[in-house]
Amino acid sequence: MRGLYNGNDLLHTPGSIATLVTRDLRRNNQIDLQNSFNLLPGVRIELRNINTGARIILRGYGNQNNINGIGYKAYYNDIPLTEADGTTNLDDIDYATLGRIEVFRGPVSSMYGTGIGGVVNLLSEKAPDGVSLRQSLLTGSDGLFRTTSSIGFGNDNTNLLFSYGPQKTDGNRLHNNSTQDFWYVHAS
């Protein structure tokens, strides 16, 4: 357990922790987390469009008119994504590189500070043992094209994973096209 540890073990800290693991995340596409994330009780994710505007709603918090994610805190590998004014922007996260998502609600979320709705911790995937190569392709309507290429090396002492994923879509409205390149390196 990371965050602001208070000396109590997790078994003696009241709260709700929901988890999505790699198997749950792989059932979804590489573009959004909506189908997997919405399976968690009391948690919802909404998307404005395929390119931008993801917001998470925890216990009713984060459900403002604009897509700004107020009322919860988000972390990526324990690095805060939530700004000082309380807004959270998830647009720069490559969902294809996530290996685990932890959602803390209730008193246990105070281990990470004062997110009244709770805390979402997005954890990146790690390379499996040995040398691994992975290639995935996703195409769809409105010119959607996404590939993800990964190469990794893992053993008991070292874990190194490099991933690259270009994404392009023409959008379904005028001036709604998008081109994104996601680079990811994990070393431990």
C-alpha positions in Angstrom: 0.0 0.0 0.0 1.3 3.4 -1.0 0.1 6.9 -0.1 0.1 8.5 3.3 0.5 5.4 5.4 -1.0 5.8 8.8 0.5 2.8 10.6 -2.5 0.6 10.3 -2.6 -2.4 8.0 -5.1 -2.5 5.2 -7.2 -5.1 7.0 -7.8 -2.7 9.9 -8.5 0.4 7.8 -12.2 0.9 7.0 -13.1 1.5 3.4 -13.9 0.1 0.0 -11.2 -0.8 -2.5 -12.2 -1.9 -6.0 -9.6 -3.3 -8.4 -9.4 -3.9 -12.1 -6.5 -6.2 -13.1 -4.9 -6.8 -16.5 -7.4 -9.5 -17.5 -10.3 -7.0 -16.9 -8.6 -4.2 -18.8 -7.8 -6.5 -21.8 -11.5 -7.2 -22.3 -11.9 -3.6 -23.4 -10.4 -1.7 -26.3 -7.2 0.5 -26.2 -9.1 3.8 -26.6 -11.2 4.1 -23.4 -11.8 2.4 -20.1 -15.6 2.9 -20.1 -16.7 -0.8 -20.5 -14.3 -2.1 -17.9 -14.5 0.8 -15.4 -18.2 0.9 -15.3 -18.4 -2.6 -13.9 -17.1 -1.3 -10.5 -19.8 -0.5 -8.0 -20.2 3.2 -7.2 -17.8 4.2 -10.0 -18.5 5.5 -13.5 -16.5 6.9 -16.3 -17.9 9.1 -19.0 -16.3 10.3 -22.3 -17.1 13.5 -24.2 -15.6 12.0 -27.4 -13.0 9.6 -28.5 -10.2 12.1 -28.3 -10.6 14.0 -25.1 -12.8 14.5 -22.1 -12.8 11.5 -19.8 -14.2 12.1 -16.4 -14.6 9.7 -13.5 -17.5 9.9 -11.1 -16.9 8.4 -7.6 -19.8 8.3 -5.1 -21.5 11.1 -7.1 -18.5 13.4 -7.0 -17.0 14.5 -10.3 -20.4 14.9 -12.0 -20.2 18.6 -12.9 -21.4 19.9 -16.3 -17.9 20.2 -17.7 -15.4 17.4 -18.0 -13.0 18.4 -15.2 -13.1 15.6 -12.7 -13.6 17.5 -9.4 -14.1 15.7 -6.1 -11.7 12.8 -6.4 -7.9 12.5 -6.7 -6.2 10.5 -9.5 -2.7 9.1 -9.6 -0.6 7.5 -12.2 2.0 5.2 -10.6 1.5 7.3 -7.4 2.3 10.5 -9.3 -0.6 13.0 -8.8 -2.7 13.8 -11.9 -5.0 16.0 -9.9 -4.1 19.7 -10.1 -3.9 22.1 -7.1 -7.4 23.4 -7.9 -8.9 19.9 -7.7 -9.4 19.3 -11.4 -8.2 16.1 -13.0 -7.4 15.7 -16.7 -7.0 12.1 -17.9 -6.5 12.9 -21.6 -2.8 12.2 -21.7 -3.0 8.7 -20.2 -2.5 5.8 -22.6 -5.0 3.3 -21.4 -3.3 0.5 -23.4 -0.3 0.6 -21.0 -2.3 0.1 -17.8 -1.9 -3.1 -15.9 -4.0 -2.4 -12.8 -6.5 0.2 -11.5 -7.2 0.7 -7.8 -10.2 2.7 -6.7 -10.3 3.7 -3.0 -13.6 5.0 -1.5 -14.5 6.0 2.0 -12.0 6.5 4.9 -9.3 4.5 3.3 -9.0 7.2 0.5 -7.7 9.6 3.2 -4.3 7.7 2.9 -3.8 9.8 -0.3 -5.1 13.1 1.1 -8.5 14.8 0.9 -10.3 13.5 -2.1 -13.9 13.6 -0.8 -15.2 11.2 -3.5 -12.2 8.9 -3.3 -8.9 8.1 -5.1 -8.2 6.4 -8.4 -4.7 5.0 -8.8 -3.7 4.0 -12.3 -0.8 1.6 -12.4 1.2 0.8 -15.5 1.8 -2.7 -16.7 5.1 -4.5 -16.2 6.9 -6.8 -18.6 6.4 -10.5 -18.0 9.4 -12.7 -17.1 11.7 -13.3 -20.1 11.7 -11.3 -23.3 8.3 -10.4 -24.7 6.9 -8.8 -27.8 3.3 -7.6 -28.3 1.5 -6.0 -31.2 -2.1 -5.0 -31.3 -4.2 -3.2 -33.9 -7.6 -1.4 -33.6 -9.6 0.1 -36.4 -13.0 1.5 -36.5 -15.4 4.0 -38.0 -14.5 7.7 -38.8 -11.0 6.7 -39.7 -10.0 5.3 -36.3 -6.6 3.5 -36.5 -4.6 2.6 -33.4 -1.6 0.3 -33.0 0.4 -0.6 -29.9 3.8 -2.2 -30.1 5.6 -3.3 -26.9 8.9 -5.0 -26.1 9.8 -6.0 -22.7 12.3 -7.8 -20.5 11.6 -9.1 -17.0 13.3 -11.2 -14.4 13.6 -11.3 -10.6 15.9 -8.2 -10.5 15.0 -6.1 -13.5 11.8 -5.1 -15.3 12.0 -3.0 -18.5 9.1 -2.3 -20.9 8.9 0.0 -23.8 5.7 0.7 -25.7 4.7 3.0 -28.6 1.2 3.6 -29.8 0.1 5.9 -32.6 -3.6 6.8 -32.8 -5.5 8.6 -35.5 -9.2 9.4 -36.0 -11.0 11.7 -38.5 -13.8 12.3 -36.0 -17.5 12.4 -36.7 -17.8 16.2 -36.9 -15.9 19.0 -38.7 -12.5 19.9 -37.1 -12.8 16.9 -34.8 -9.8 14.9 -36.1 -7.1 13.8 -33.8 -3.6 12.4 -34.1 -1.8 11.2 -30.9 1.4 9.4 -30.2 1.8 7.6 -26.9 5.3 6.6 -25.7 5.8 4.6 -22.5 8.9 3.4 -20.8 8.8 1.5 -17.5 12.1 0.5 -15.7 12.5 -1.0 -12.3 
